[in-house]
Amino acid sequence: MRSMTAKDAKYGFGRLIDLARAEPVTVEKHGRPVVVVVAVEEFERLMSLETAPFREGSAARAHK
């Protein structure tokens, strides 16, 4: 995972976007990680994993 300072992220926002499309990027403030920037495709994949147990449970109930 890549990392950059908040200042570098602010002044190099285009670069942050380009990096985040390839892999998650941790943004640090005062030497501490504060956020992770990810591509929308990765975000959607993570969200689908979060909701998968609910979909599977409702599908199982529908077949009973």
C-alpha positions as CSV (number, residue, x, y, z in Angstrom):
1,M,0.0,0.0,0.0
2,R,1.3,3.4,-0.9
3,S,1.4,6.3,1.5
4,M,1.6,10.1,1.2
5,T,1.3,13.1,3.5
6,A,-1.8,15.2,3.6
7,K,0.1,18.1,2.2
8,D,1.3,16.0,-0.8
9,A,-2.2,14.7,-1.3
10,K,-3.6,18.3,-1.3
11,Y,-1.1,19.7,-3.7
12,G,-0.9,16.5,-5.8
13,F,-4.5,15.5,-5.9
14,G,-4.3,14.2,-9.5
15,R,-1.3,12.0,-8.5
16,L,-3.3,10.7,-5.5
17,I,-6.2,9.7,-7.8
18,D,-3.8,8.0,-10.3
19,L,-2.1,6.1,-7.4
20,A,-5.4,5.1,-5.8
21,R,-6.7,3.6,-9.1
22,A,-3.8,1.1,-8.9
23,E,-3.7,0.4,-5.2
24,P,-5.0,1.9,-1.9
25,V,-3.2,4.9,-0.7
26,T,-2.8,5.9,3.0
27,V,-2.9,9.6,3.7
28,E,-0.9,10.7,6.8
29,K,-1.3,13.8,8.9
30,H,1.4,14.6,11.4
31,G,3.0,11.2,10.7
32,R,-0.2,9.2,11.5
33,P,-2.4,7.5,8.9
34,V,-5.9,9.2,8.8
35,V,-7.6,8.0,5.7
36,V,-7.2,5.4,2.9
37,V,-8.2,6.4,-0.6
38,V,-9.3,3.5,-2.9
39,A,-10.6,3.3,-6.4
40,V,-14.4,3.2,-6.8
41,E,-14.2,-0.4,-8.1
42,E,-12.4,-1.5,-4.9
43,F,-14.9,0.4,-2.7
44,E,-17.8,-1.3,-4.5
45,R,-16.2,-4.7,-4.1
46,L,-15.7,-4.1,-0.3
47,M,-19.3,-2.9,0.0
48,S,-20.6,-6.0,-1.7
49,L,-18.6,-8.2,0.8
50,E,-20.2,-6.3,3.6
51,T,-23.7,-6.9,2.4
52,A,-23.2,-10.5,1.1
53,P,-24.3,-12.2,4.3
54,F,-27.6,-10.3,4.3
55,R,-28.3,-11.2,0.7
56,E,-27.4,-14.9,1.2
57,G,-29.6,-15.1,4.3
58,S,-32.6,-13.5,2.5
59,A,-32.1,-15.9,-0.5
60,A,-32.1,-18.9,1.9
61,R,-35.3,-17.7,3.5
62,A,-37.0,-17.2,0.1
63,H,-36.3,-20.8,-0.9
64,K,-38.0,-22.3,2.2
